[in-house]
Amino acid sequence: MEALRGERLLDAWAAGRGQHDLRRALTLLTLTLPETTHGALAAFPIFERDRLLLRLRILSFGSSLQATATCPGCAETVEFLASVTSILGESESLAPESTLDWVESGTRLRLRAVTTLDLLASLEAPDVETAEDILLSRCLSVDDAFTDVASWAQTPGVRAQFERLHSPMDVSFALTCPHCSHHATLSLNVPHFVWLEVQHAAKTLLGDIDVLASRYGWSERDIVNMPPRRRAAYLELSAT
């Protein structure tokens, strides 16, 4: 995996602008995992995709995460510091299954974990219920040639097994509110979280380029390829 720095960071930001978070996730991973095809990445289970994105975040921006959240107990804004390495470690320790097999009413059923391709297929659904039906129908296999998969996908048993398969895959962390001591578990939308940091880092780099190009007349390529510490030193000099 290659870090998002320099020209690769700007390429990722330019390619991801205007995309849905699901497509951005694939864009970022395709640029940083050139040995893995876009199609293969899109077919990874969501939990594996998110782990790759968390590893990319650590490699590109470090492990320390400073963020804010709204306390569900008192609605106050809470600032907190978290370790992305710890979040990734907890996710990897769960070792979720990628498939689930069981027998219901004499029929053998199998569910596989949702992929980015599945989620993209559900984006155009008119409502949440239809989106869920699309996901379940795509992920469900029925060992009966005369049975309609779509009808099975709407049964309570299949939906319960779907939740069982995917609940361990949620990336989350615990938070205690300093205002009311409320304990909460917050889910982390990994593609959105990583994209926000890519966007911030790219805009910061563009600002640096603007300052140094105006001051010294250097090209964008020269500035982008400059070691970060040297670029920071020139920025400090230009501010004096």
C-alpha positions as CSV (number, residue, x, y, z in Angstrom):
1,M,0.0,0.0,0.0
2,E,1.3,3.5,-0.9
3,A,0.6,6.5,1.2
4,L,-1.5,9.5,0.1
5,R,1.2,12.1,-0.2
6,G,2.4,14.6,-2.7
7,E,1.1,14.1,-6.3
8,R,-0.8,10.9,-5.3
9,L,-2.7,12.9,-2.6
10,L,-3.7,15.6,-5.1
11,D,-4.7,12.9,-7.7
12,A,-6.9,11.2,-5.1
13,W,-8.6,14.5,-4.2
14,A,-9.2,15.5,-7.8
15,A,-10.6,12.1,-8.7
16,G,-12.8,11.8,-5.7
17,R,-14.4,15.3,-5.9
18,G,-18.1,14.9,-6.7
19,Q,-18.1,11.2,-6.1
20,H,-20.3,9.3,-3.7
21,D,-18.4,8.0,-0.6
22,L,-18.7,4.5,-1.9
23,R,-17.0,5.4,-5.1
24,R,-14.4,7.5,-3.4
25,A,-13.4,4.5,-1.2
26,L,-12.6,2.6,-4.4
27,T,-10.8,5.5,-5.9
28,L,-8.5,5.9,-2.9
29,L,-7.8,2.2,-2.7
30,T,-7.2,1.8,-6.4
31,L,-4.6,4.7,-6.3
32,T,-2.8,3.2,-3.3
33,L,-3.0,-0.5,-4.1
34,P,-2.0,-0.5,-7.8
35,E,-1.5,-4.3,-7.7
36,T,-5.2,-4.8,-6.9
37,T,-7.8,-4.1,-9.6
38,H,-10.7,-1.8,-9.1
39,G,-13.1,-4.7,-9.7
40,A,-11.5,-6.8,-7.1
41,L,-11.6,-4.0,-4.5
42,A,-15.3,-3.5,-5.3
43,A,-16.0,-7.1,-4.6
44,F,-14.2,-7.1,-1.2
45,P,-16.5,-7.5,1.9
46,I,-17.2,-4.1,3.4
47,F,-15.3,-5.0,6.6
48,E,-12.2,-5.8,4.6
49,R,-12.5,-2.6,2.5
50,D,-12.8,-0.5,5.7
51,R,-9.8,-2.2,7.2
52,L,-7.8,-1.2,4.1
53,L,-9.0,2.4,4.4
54,L,-8.0,2.5,8.1
55,R,-4.6,1.2,7.2
56,L,-4.3,3.8,4.5
57,R,-5.3,6.5,7.0
58,I,-2.6,5.4,9.4
59,L,0.0,5.2,6.7
60,S,-0.9,8.6,5.2
61,F,-1.9,10.7,8.2
62,G,-0.9,8.9,11.3
63,S,-2.8,7.1,14.1
64,S,-4.0,10.0,16.2
65,L,-7.6,11.0,15.5
66,Q,-9.0,14.3,16.8
67,A,-12.7,14.7,16.3
68,T,-16.0,16.0,17.7
69,A,-19.3,14.2,18.3
70,T,-22.7,15.1,19.6
71,C,-23.5,13.3,22.9
72,P,-26.8,11.3,22.5
73,G,-27.5,11.9,26.2
74,C,-27.2,15.7,26.6
75,A,-26.7,16.9,23.0
76,E,-23.5,18.7,23.9
77,T,-20.5,18.7,21.5
78,V,-17.8,16.4,22.7
79,E,-14.2,16.7,21.6
80,F,-12.2,13.6,21.8
81,L,-8.9,11.9,20.9
82,A,-8.8,8.4,19.6
83,S,-6.3,6.0,18.1
84,V,-7.0,4.7,14.7
85,T,-4.6,1.9,15.3
86,S,-6.7,0.8,18.3
87,I,-9.9,1.0,16.2
88,L,-8.3,-1.1,13.5
89,G,-7.0,-3.6,16.0
90,E,-10.4,-4.1,17.5
91,S,-11.9,-4.5,14.1
92,E,-9.3,-7.1,13.1
93,S,-9.7,-9.0,16.4
94,L,-13.4,-9.7,15.7
95,A,-12.6,-11.8,12.7
96,P,-16.2,-11.7,11.2
97,E,-17.4,-14.4,8.9
98,S,-17.7,-13.6,5.3
99,T,-20.6,-16.2,4.8
100,L,-23.3,-17.7,6.9
101,D,-25.0,-21.0,6.2
102,W,-28.2,-22.4,7.8
103,V,-31.3,-24.5,7.1
104,E,-34.8,-23.0,7.4
105,S,-38.0,-24.8,6.7
106,G,-36.0,-27.6,5.1
107,T,-34.2,-25.2,2.7
108,R,-30.5,-24.6,2.8
109,L,-29.6,-20.9,2.7
110,R,-26.4,-19.0,2.5
111,L,-25.7,-15.3,3.0
112,R,-22.4,-13.6,2.0
113,A,-21.1,-10.3,3.4
114,V,-22.1,-7.1,1.6
115,T,-19.6,-5.6,-0.9
116,T,-19.3,-2.1,-2.3
117,L,-20.8,-3.5,-5.5
118,D,-23.9,-4.5,-3.6
119,L,-24.2,-1.1,-1.9
120,L,-23.8,0.7,-5.2
121,A,-26.5,-1.4,-6.7
122,S,-28.9,-0.2,-4.0
123,L,-28.1,3.5,-4.3
124,E,-30.9,4.2,-6.8
125,A,-33.6,2.5,-4.6
126,P,-36.6,4.8,-3.9
127,D,-36.7,4.0,-0.2
128,V,-34.8,2.1,2.6
129,E,-37.0,-1.0,2.3
130,T,-36.3,-1.4,-1.4
131,A,-32.6,-0.9,-0.8
132,E,-32.6,-3.6,1.9
133,D,-34.5,-6.0,-0.5
134,I,-31.8,-5.4,-3.2
135,L,-29.0,-6.1,-0.8
136,L,-30.6,-9.2,0.6
137,S,-31.4,-10.6,-2.8
138,R,-27.9,-10.0,-4.1
139,C,-26.2,-11.6,-1.0
140,L,-28.6,-14.6,-0.5
141,S,-28.3,-18.0,-2.2
142,V,-31.0,-20.6,-1.9
143,D,-30.3,-24.3,-2.5
144,D,-33.6,-24.8,-4.3
145,A,-34.0,-24.2,-8.0
146,F,-37.8,-23.8,-7.6
147,T,-37.6,-21.1,-4.9
148,D,-37.7,-17.4,-5.6
149,V,-34.7,-15.7,-3.9
150,A,-36.5,-12.4,-3.7
151,S,-39.3,-13.9,-1.6
152,W,-36.9,-15.5,0.8
153,A,-35.0,-12.2,1.1
154,Q,-38.1,-10.6,2.7
155,T,-38.6,-13.2,5.4
156,P,-37.8,-12.3,9.1
157,G,-35.5,-15.3,9.4
158,V,-33.2,-14.1,6.6
159,R,-33.2,-10.5,7.8
160,A,-32.3,-11.7,11.3
161,Q,-29.4,-13.7,9.9
162,F,-28.3,-10.8,7.8
163,E,-28.0,-8.7,11.0
164,R,-26.2,-11.5,12.7
165,L,-23.6,-11.7,9.9
166,H,-23.0,-7.9,9.6
167,S,-23.3,-6.6,13.2
168,P,-19.7,-7.5,14.1
169,M,-18.5,-5.7,11.0
170,D,-19.4,-2.2,12.3
171,V,-16.4,0.0,13.0
172,S,-17.1,1.8,16.2
173,F,-15.6,3.1,19.4
174,A,-16.7,3.9,23.0
175,L,-17.2,7.5,24.2
176,T,-17.9,8.9,27.6
177,C,-19.4,12.4,27.7
178,P,-17.5,14.7,30.0
179,H,-20.7,16.8,30.5
180,C,-23.2,14.1,31.6
181,S,-21.1,10.9,31.9
182,H,-23.3,9.2,29.3
183,H,-21.6,6.2,27.7
184,A,-22.2,5.7,24.0
185,T,-20.9,3.6,21.2
186,L,-20.4,5.6,18.0
187,S,-20.2,4.1,14.6
188,L,-17.5,5.3,12.2
189,N,-18.4,5.8,8.6
190,V,-14.9,4.9,7.4
191,P,-15.1,6.0,3.7
192,H,-16.5,9.4,4.7
193,F,-14.0,9.8,7.6
194,V,-11.0,9.0,5.4
195,W,-12.3,11.2,2.6
196,L,-12.6,14.3,4.9
197,E,-9.0,13.9,5.9
198,V,-7.9,13.5,2.3
199,Q,-9.8,16.6,1.4
200,H,-8.3,18.6,4.3
201,A,-4.7,17.4,3.5
202,A,-5.1,18.1,-0.2
203,K,-6.4,21.7,0.3
204,T,-3.6,22.3,2.8
205,L,-1.1,21.2,0.3
206,L,-2.6,23.3,-2.4
207,G,-2.4,26.3,-0.1
208,D,1.3,25.6,0.5
209,I,1.8,25.4,-3.3
210,D,0.1,28.7,-3.8
211,V,2.3,30.4,-1.2
212,L,5.6,29.0,-2.3
213,A,4.9,29.4,-6.1
214,S,4.0,33.0,-5.5
215,R,7.0,33.7,-3.3
216,Y,9.7,31.7,-5.2
217,G,8.2,31.0,-8.6
218,W,8.6,27.2,-8.3
219,S,6.4,24.8,-10.2
220,E,3.7,22.8,-8.6
221,R,5.6,19.6,-9.3
222,D,8.8,21.0,-7.6
223,I,6.8,22.0,-4.5
224,V,4.8,18.8,-4.3
225,N,7.9,16.6,-4.6
226,M,9.8,18.5,-1.9
227,P,10.2,16.7,1.4
228,P,7.5,17.9,3.8
229,R,9.9,19.2,6.4
230,R,11.8,21.3,3.8
231,R,8.5,22.6,2.4
232,A,7.5,23.5,6.0
233,A,10.8,25.3,6.5
234,Y,10.3,27.4,3.3
235,L,6.7,28.2,4.4
236,E,8.1,29.4,7.7
237,L,10.6,31.6,6.0
238,S,8.0,33.0,3.6
239,A,5.9,34.1,6.6
240,T,8.7,36.2,8.0
